[in-house]
Amino acid sequence: MVKSGARASDSFIKQRSGSGSILRIKVENFMCHSNLQIEFGEWVNFITGQNGSGKSAILTALCVAFGCRARGTQRAATLKDFIKTGCSYAVVQVEMKNSGEDAFKPEIYGGVIIIERRITESATATVLKDYLGKKVSNKRDELRELVEHFNIDVENPCVVMSQDKSREFLHSGNDKDKFKFFFKATLLQQVNDLLQSIYEHLTKATAIVDELENTIKPIEKEISELRGKIKNMEQVEEIAQRLQQLKKKLAWSWVYDVDRQLQEQTEKIVKLKERIPTCQAKIDWELGKVESLRDTLTKKKAQVACLMDESTAMKREIESFHQSAKTAVREKIALQEEFNHKCNYVQKIKDRVRRLERQVGDINEQTMKNTQAEQSEIEEKLKYLEQEVEKVETLRSRLKEEENCFLEKAFEGRKKMEHIEDMIKNHQKRQRFITSNINDLKKHQTNKVTAFGGDRVINLLQAIERNHRRFRKPPIGPIGSHVTLVNGNKWASSVEQALGTLLNAFIVTDHKDSLTLRGCANEANYRNLKIIIYDFSRPRLNIPRHMVPQTEHPTIFSVIDSDNPTVLNVLVDQSGVERQVLAENYEEGKAVAFGKRLSNLKEVYTLDGYKMFFRGPVQTTLPPLSRRPSRLCASFDDQIKDLEIEASKEQNEINQCMRRKREAEENLEELELKVRQLKKHRSQAEKVLTTKELEMHDLKNTVAAEIEALPSSSVNELQLEIMKDLEEIDEKEAFLEKLQNCLKEAELKANKLTALFENMRESAKGEIDAFEEAENELKKIEKDLQSAEAEKIHYENIMKNKVLPDIKNAEANYEELKNKRKESDQKASEICPESEIESLGPWDGSTPEQLSAQITRMNQRLHRENQQFSESIDDLRMMYESLERKIAKKRKSYQDHREKLMACKNALDSRWAKFQRNASLLRRQLTWQFNAHLGKKGISGHIKVSYENKTLSIEVKMPQDATSNVVRDTKGLSGGERSFSTLCFALALHEMTEAPFRAMDEFDVFMDAVSRKISLDALVDFAIGEGSQWMFITPHDISMVKSHERIKKQQMAAPRS
């Protein structure tokens, strides 16, 4: 124990019991002693003797007896090394005084305790005996308890300073060694180790409490689960209450729904009635429009009729104006011929008159001859003309038929050429499409990512790279760049058809990353980018066999793979690839999709592009779409080669179509040339036909005139006929004059028609175009008129068949709803009063169908919840309370343990603070006492202790030093001065420690006579004043030590030679 530092008073010295002091030491076969016994006084004991006499063996035996290890004595490596040479064992026996208040178990040991330690070659044993020499214990714990009781620490240099420790202590100049000496001598080392050990124990105890608390965590978890179940059951009860409320609300919702329908019906009737003036206004407006269009149509028809006449005449003139001049000439010729014919006819009449006059007698005979001859000649000429007309008419008909035939062929040729041009356009379009696909594939071959978004996705990836620090996790995409096909490219097109635009999508881990990616897409000008939010930390989905279609055909999930499990998870969640089946052809796909109605089947895709699926009971088959090159192929070379071959084929088709087009154009030109030739020949035949018909007509008129002019058989008749002929001659001559005038007019007309033909040929085109435009406008007006009339009829029908009947039906429905409202109100009032519904709050507008669906969902949820929780809520509460009681004690116990540990820790912290404070006080006390002991020789000094650096330095100032310099290294002192200052340091330490006895061996080495005298006096005074037992061992003369009743001197026998 550490003392306060004050010197014990004389009264204390008188009262000390001396308990724990050494009375006697016996050794046998120990080191150099065969058998030695030495007795000690209770105060100061000096033992002297020559070197080798065994003085130090006494202290070694004392240390060994109190349990010190061999190495701790610094005299041997093992205890068996202490056995005297030639012996097999050694015995050390120490007798201690055990009386007074500080006695150790006096009722067992009595006034003396005997400690005996026997050492053999193979073992060692310690025995504690009482004052009679009777064995009490042989346990080391008993010895440890004894040592702790008397505060005996033989390894403490302030208790036992052996010869080696003295030399080491006196010669050491190391500050760290001095600190260790100080720290151990003052028992600070022991207290520090004890406190550290307690800290470790507290840490272990805290860990044990943590483990104990962890043992109740499963129960706490079970309690938490029960709490959750109770909460869920309470929610179930709440659901049941809400269900009853919903049923009541459902009853009144029918009433409120009828009220709503009544309101709607009222509004509907108002709106329908509002439609009457609107509809009538539209009818009136359409009627006005019809009348206006009719007026416009009448005017336009008149204009068109006028234009049509003009156009028809113009067209006829255009068609015949080429022959108009000839026709006029022909008319002139016909008039000339008629004039000549009439002249001849007049001349004939004159001749006839002359003949009648000459041949009156034989008029009958002559007349008959002349008549038969003329008639025969005229009949032959008429027959000839009829044959000629028939031939010309046959020729004209044949030419017309040939012309029509060639026109039809020309029309077919134009249609064929148009068809060829359409084919050329289609092939060119297909070629451009294939060329574009080839360019895309070559670009994809350089960078596969471009297949899923083109240059936009490259810009987007660059934007993502620039903003990568803003993402919580880097986005994944496009999805298509992470998807590969397992078994070649066979199913590439079908897989791409199924996944569609999902291949272009990107995946992010949260909403914040989604907003960041959307910003990057806007920066890259990538609009409408599809972004999917998915947790990246989820492992790859393991799809059970019963959740996929049971078929021998592969699914899309089985033919694709990805190095990223998140991509496959997204394809499963977003597209259901595990339920999409692939088939070789249409028949197999149809058998899979519609044959067996497989469970978990979503869609079937075939190699030829068909998509098949069920939507409810309806079988749906979508035809193939235009096929594009697949982007999922591992290599694009084969596709590029196929497309290049296809492009070459398209170019060949285009060349063939161009050649056919040229042939068709040539044929069309030939046909049009033949048509023009046939038209020319037909026009000539028509002209000939007209001429022949005119001749035949004239001949028939002449025959008729001659037949009518036949003379009678009588002279009178002949005379009368002559008179008539003369009158006819006059008439014909007058007619000839008119005919001559007509001939002049015909010449003028021919010239005029020729001029008009030239002018008409120039102006015909504009007039025809004006007619066509007017005709189109007429058609448009007629169409608008029909539309307006249809609109008028439509609105009249709406008024008649819809508006008025709808108003009538709406009013009838309104009456039905009023009756229904009355019935619903009565039924709802039977279930609950309306005030109860009103107390639940304002009506949210829910319809009966919505409430029924909500009640159905709540019933289903209530059923599921009731199935999920087999126990009742009361049972769950009882279990919860039971478990709470079960762990409440443990919780309290563990909490108490933790509080105690905390109290221990606080106490330990307080002890540690006190320890540090005491260590600081001991540091100051050491300096004071060291300086006091140095002062006896006129020396002053100071001790600096650093607990942080674990160093202790001694500063000494000698009285004869004129420079007043302080010596900080004791090696700078003489041997005696260094020994004396070290002795003062030891005495200061002794004054700070407490033990029943102390021993010092060769403490006065390296001292001169003066220093030894001063040192011995100081030691004796200190030992007597301290009050404990002291043992001093020295090889020097101790005659200078003053005599005193408390001082005992003993001389060791000289060693044997």
Salt bridges, closest charged atoms under 4 A:
GLU39 OE2 - ARG24 NH2 3.12
GLU42 OE2 - LYS97 NZ 2.92
GLU95 OE1 - ARG24 NH1 2.29
GLU116 OE1 - LYS129 NZ 3.10
ASP141 OD1 - ARG144 NH1 2.58
GLU142 OE2 - LYS105 NZ 3.02
GLU145 OE1 - LYS105 NZ 3.61
ASP164 OD1 - ARG167 NH1 3.73
ASP210 OD1 - ARG898 NH2 2.44
GLU213 OE1 - ARG898 NH2 3.01
GLU220 OE2 - ARG891 NE 3.27
GLU234 OE2 - ARG877 NH2 3.27
ASP257 OD1 - ARG260 NH2 2.23
ASP259 OD1 - ARG821 NE 2.68
GLU264 OE2 - ARG260 NH1 2.63
ASP351 OD1 - ARG354 NH2 1.87
GLU365 OE2 - LYS369 NZ 3.55
GLU393 OE2 - ARG396 NH2 2.73
GLU402 OE2 - ARG398 NH1 2.94
GLU403 OE1 - ARG682 NE 2.65
GLU421 OE2 - LYS661 NZ 3.48
ASP455 OD2 - LYS443 NZ 3.81
GLU496 OE2 - ARG631 NE 2.64
ASP510 OD2 - ARG472 NH1 3.96
GLU523 OE2 - ARG466 NH2 2.66
ASP563 OD1 - HIS482 ND1 3.90
GLU578 OE2 - ARG579 NE 3.77
GLU584 OE2 - LYS490 NZ 2.39
GLU603 OE2 - LYS611 NZ 3.73
GLU603 OE2 - ARG615 NH2 3.92
GLU646 OE2 - ARG430 NH2 2.33
GLU650 OE1 - HIS427 ND1 2.72
GLU663 OE2 - ARG659 NH1 3.28
GLU672 OE2 - ARG414 NH2 3.10
GLU686 OE2 - ARG396 NH1 3.81
GLU686 OE2 - ARG682 NH1 2.98
GLU721 OE2 - ARG352 NH2 1.49
ASP725 OD2 - ARG352 NH1 3.07
GLU733 OE2 - LYS350 NZ 3.38
GLU758 OE1 - ARG761 NH2 2.53
ASP769 OD2 - LYS765 NZ 3.78
GLU777 OE1 - LYS300 NZ 2.70
ASP784 OD2 - LYS780 NZ 3.13
GLU789 OE2 - ARG294 NH2 2.96
GLU796 OE2 - LYS792 NZ 3.25
ASP806 OD2 - LYS802 NZ 3.39
GLU811 OE2 - LYS273 NZ 3.69
ASP825 OD1 - ARG821 NH1 3.21
GLU836 OE2 - LYS248 NZ 2.49
GLU884 OE1 - ARG891 NH1 3.32
ASP896 OD2 - LYS892 NZ 3.39
ASP909 OD2 - LYS905 NZ 3.35
GLU955 OE2 - LYS944 NZ 3.39
GLU955 OE2 - ARG968 NE 3.45
GLU991 OE1 - HIS933 NE2 3.36
GLU1002 OE1 - ARG167 NH2 3.21
ASP1004 OD2 - ARG1012 NE 3.49
ASP1017 OD2 - LYS1013 NZ 2.52
ASP1021 OD1 - LYS1042 NZ 3.00
GLU1026 OE2 - LYS3 NZ 2.26
GLU1026 OE2 - ARG998 NH2 3.79
